[in-house]
Amino acid sequence: MEVIAKVRFNASKERIESFGMNKYLVYLPFPEEGNSLNVVIEVLSRQMGIPRKNIILKRKALVTNDLVFEVN
């Protein structure tokens, strides 16, 4: 199954919003860093209730900067 996540950095607090079928908006309270992808996977893992090893980055949309994950 594909999951699409749009990430907003420098938010006031960490939170996640769901927009229907497998679409999420993730707010993170820090600037984008090298390990940001790991944090996004951790947040999605908690939200969806699945192990983080089952969430794999499939691609990053160039125009919209959406992250597309494959979830097993």
Residue pairs with C-beta under 8 A, 6 or more apart in sequence:
1 22
1 70
1 71
2 22
2 58
2 68
2 69
2 70
2 71
3 22
3 23
3 24
3 44
3 48
3 55
3 68
3 69
3 70
3 71
4 22
4 23
4 24
4 66
4 67
4 68
4 69
5 23
5 24
5 25
5 26
5 40
5 44
5 66
5 67
5 69
6 24
6 25
6 26
6 64
6 65
6 66
6 67
7 26
7 28
7 32
7 36
7 40
7 65
7 67
8 25
8 26
8 27
8 28
9 28
9 30
9 31
9 32
9 36
10 28
10 29
10 30
10 31
11 27
11 28
11 29
12 29
13 27
13 29
14 27
14 28
14 29
14 43
15 27
16 24
16 25
16 26
16 27
16 43
16 44
16 47
17 24
17 25
17 27
18 24
18 47
19 25
24 44
24 47
26 40
26 43
26 44
28 36
28 39
28 40
28 43
37 57
37 67
40 67
41 52
41 55
41 57
41 69
42 52
44 55
44 69
45 51
45 52
45 55
48 55
48 71
50 71
54 71
54 72
55 69
55 70
55 71
56 69
56 70
56 71
56 72
57 67
57 68
57 69
57 70
58 68
58 69
58 70
59 68
60 66
60 67
60 68
61 67
61 68
